[in-house]
Amino acid sequence: MNKQKLHPNQCAILNLLKQNHETLSLRDMADEIGLSSPNTVLHHIRQLEDKGYLRRNPLDPQDFTILKDPIEDITYVNLYGMAQCGPNGLLAEQNVIDRIPLSTKTFGVSDQVFLVKARGDSMEPYIYDKDLVLAAKHDGIILSGSIYVVVHNEEGKIKRIVKASNTIFLESLNPKYPREEIRKDHDFHVAGSVKNIIHFTQ
């Protein structure tokens, strides 16, 4: 589908969402693109969803993910901040810090993936500081020895998960860091499994 097959207001809504990383209400969008009614915006958003350009978070209708660009075959993937995940978890809408365009075909992008930025050297030589890590949202299955994006005591981490004797350990690839045991009193959950690395280059 090319850009000419979208209503001009639908193109305007997509451009508005690409340029804004904060939550926008229907009224905000109507005001920005010069429409009188939020219901008109909602109609176009539903059309964009039906056409596969946009997805709304079912838990937060004001959280939008752009699935592809009207001109190119790209998907805008949410980049989440990991410094302070808070009680609502890593993938909370307020943790979105950017939307990064990725080639759908090259990276195998779907609406179930997200990005985080690596911090530090604990996962070297596979993942380096400031690399972008593409992960698929957790499907409930943990494979021992695989690398995941996790939240441990409200801190986002990228670690290899190892399961042994009903105990879960978080391991770094850099041998200078000791493994961490996940205890029953710890706040711990898996956000997603690592699928690809986009290495940072200066």
C-alpha positions as CSV (number, residue, x, y, z in Angstrom):
1,M,0.0,0.0,0.0
2,N,1.4,3.4,-0.9
3,K,0.9,6.8,0.5
4,Q,-1.7,7.8,-2.0
5,K,-4.1,5.2,-0.7
6,L,-4.2,6.8,2.7
7,H,-6.5,9.7,3.5
8,P,-4.5,12.9,4.1
9,N,-5.7,13.0,7.7
10,Q,-4.3,9.5,8.2
11,C,-0.9,10.5,6.9
12,A,-1.0,13.5,9.2
13,I,-1.8,11.3,12.2
14,L,1.1,9.0,11.4
15,N,3.5,11.9,11.0
16,L,2.3,13.4,14.3
17,L,2.8,10.1,16.2
18,K,6.3,9.6,14.6
19,Q,7.4,13.1,15.9
20,N,6.0,12.8,19.4
21,H,7.2,10.4,22.1
22,E,4.7,11.6,24.7
23,T,1.2,10.4,25.2
24,L,-1.2,12.2,23.0
25,S,-5.0,12.3,23.6
26,L,-7.5,12.2,20.7
27,R,-8.2,15.9,21.5
28,D,-4.5,16.7,21.3
29,M,-4.2,15.1,17.9
30,A,-7.4,16.8,16.6
31,D,-5.9,20.2,17.7
32,E,-2.5,19.5,16.1
33,I,-3.8,18.5,12.7
34,G,-6.7,20.9,12.6
35,L,-9.7,18.6,13.1
36,S,-12.7,19.8,15.0
37,S,-13.7,16.4,16.6
38,P,-11.7,13.8,18.4
39,N,-14.2,11.2,17.0
40,T,-12.9,12.0,13.5
41,V,-9.4,11.2,14.8
42,L,-10.6,8.0,16.3
43,H,-12.2,7.0,13.0
44,H,-8.9,7.5,11.1
45,I,-6.9,5.7,13.8
46,R,-9.2,2.7,13.4
47,Q,-8.7,2.8,9.6
48,L,-5.0,2.9,10.1
49,E,-5.2,-0.1,12.4
50,D,-7.3,-2.0,9.8
51,K,-4.8,-1.2,7.1
52,G,-1.9,-2.5,9.3
53,Y,-0.1,0.9,9.9
54,L,-0.9,1.4,13.5
55,R,-1.5,-0.7,16.7
56,R,-3.0,0.5,19.9
57,N,-2.0,-0.9,23.3
58,P,-5.2,-2.7,24.5
59,L,-4.2,-1.7,28.1
60,D,-3.7,1.9,27.2
61,P,-5.6,3.2,24.2
62,Q,-3.4,6.3,24.0
63,D,-0.3,4.3,23.5
64,F,0.4,3.8,19.8
65,T,2.9,1.7,17.9
66,I,3.6,2.6,14.3
67,L,3.9,-0.7,12.4
68,K,5.0,0.6,9.0
69,D,5.6,3.7,7.0
70,P,3.2,4.6,4.2
71,I,6.2,5.0,1.8
72,E,8.8,2.4,2.9
73,D,8.5,-1.1,4.3
74,I,9.7,-0.1,7.8
75,T,8.3,-0.5,11.3
76,Y,8.7,2.1,14.1
77,V,9.8,0.1,17.1
78,N,9.4,1.5,20.7
79,L,12.7,2.1,22.4
80,Y,12.3,1.8,26.2
81,G,14.5,3.3,28.9
82,M,15.9,0.8,31.4
83,A,17.4,3.0,34.1
84,Q,14.3,3.1,36.3
85,C,11.6,0.6,35.3
86,G,9.3,1.3,38.2
87,P,6.4,-0.7,39.6
88,N,4.7,-0.8,36.2
89,G,7.6,-2.6,34.5
90,L,9.9,-2.0,31.7
91,L,7.3,-1.9,28.9
92,A,5.1,0.7,30.6
93,E,4.1,3.5,28.2
94,Q,5.9,6.2,30.2
95,N,9.2,4.4,29.6
96,V,9.1,4.9,25.8
97,I,11.9,7.3,25.0
98,D,11.9,7.1,21.2
99,R,10.5,5.2,18.2
100,I,13.2,3.8,15.9
101,P,12.5,3.0,12.3
102,L,13.7,-0.5,11.3
103,S,13.6,-2.5,8.1
104,T,10.8,-5.0,8.5
105,K,12.4,-7.6,6.3
106,T,16.0,-7.2,7.5
107,F,15.2,-7.4,11.2
108,G,12.1,-9.6,11.0
109,V,10.2,-6.9,12.9
110,S,6.7,-7.6,14.1
111,D,4.3,-5.8,16.5
112,Q,5.6,-8.0,19.3
113,V,9.2,-6.6,19.4
114,F,10.8,-3.7,21.3
115,L,14.2,-2.1,21.7
116,V,16.3,-1.3,24.7
117,K,19.8,0.4,24.8
118,A,22.5,-1.7,26.5
119,R,24.5,-0.1,29.3
120,G,27.9,-1.1,30.5
121,D,30.2,-4.0,29.5
122,S,28.6,-7.0,31.3
123,M,27.5,-8.6,28.1
124,E,30.7,-8.2,26.1
125,P,31.8,-9.5,23.6
126,Y,28.3,-10.1,22.3
127,I,26.6,-6.8,23.4
128,Y,28.4,-3.5,23.9
129,D,27.6,-0.3,25.7
130,K,25.0,1.8,23.8
131,D,24.1,-1.1,21.4
132,L,20.4,-1.3,20.6
133,V,19.0,-4.7,21.6
134,L,15.9,-6.0,19.7
135,A,13.8,-8.3,21.8
136,A,10.5,-10.1,21.4
137,K,7.9,-9.7,24.1
138,H,8.0,-12.6,26.5
139,D,5.8,-15.6,25.6
140,G,6.0,-17.2,29.0
141,I,8.7,-19.7,28.1
142,I,12.3,-19.4,29.5
143,L,15.0,-21.4,27.7
144,S,18.0,-21.9,30.0
145,G,21.1,-20.5,28.4
146,S,19.3,-17.9,26.3
147,I,19.6,-14.1,26.6
148,Y,16.7,-12.1,27.8
149,V,15.7,-8.5,28.8
150,V,14.6,-8.8,32.4
151,V,13.5,-6.6,35.3
152,H,15.2,-7.4,38.6
153,N,14.2,-5.3,41.6
154,E,12.9,-2.6,39.3
155,E,16.1,-2.4,37.3
156,G,16.2,-3.4,33.6
157,K,19.0,-5.8,32.7
158,I,20.1,-7.8,29.7
159,K,21.4,-11.2,30.9
160,R,21.7,-14.9,30.1
161,I,19.2,-16.9,32.2
162,V,20.4,-20.2,33.6
163,K,18.0,-22.5,35.4
164,A,19.5,-25.1,37.8
165,S,17.8,-27.1,40.5
166,N,14.7,-25.0,40.5
167,T,16.8,-21.8,40.8
168,I,17.1,-19.1,38.3
169,F,20.5,-17.3,37.8
170,L,21.3,-14.2,35.8
171,E,24.7,-14.5,34.1
172,S,26.8,-11.9,32.3
173,L,28.9,-12.9,29.3
174,N,31.8,-10.9,30.7
175,P,33.5,-13.2,33.2
176,K,34.5,-10.4,35.6
177,Y,30.8,-10.1,36.7
178,P,29.5,-12.8,39.1
179,R,26.2,-14.6,38.5
180,E,23.1,-13.4,40.4
181,E,20.7,-15.7,42.0
182,I,17.0,-14.8,41.8
183,R,15.6,-15.3,45.3
184,K,11.9,-15.7,46.1
185,D,11.7,-12.3,47.8
186,H,13.1,-10.6,44.7
187,D,11.0,-8.7,42.2
188,F,11.7,-10.4,39.0
189,H,10.1,-10.9,35.6
190,V,11.1,-11.4,32.0
191,A,10.2,-8.7,29.5
192,G,11.5,-10.3,26.3
193,S,13.9,-12.6,24.6
194,V,16.9,-11.0,22.7
195,K,16.6,-11.5,18.9
196,N,19.1,-9.1,17.3
197,I,21.7,-6.6,18.1
198,I,22.3,-3.2,16.4
199,H,25.8,-2.3,17.3
200,F,26.5,1.3,18.2
201,T,29.1,3.0,16.0
202,Q,30.5,6.5,16.7
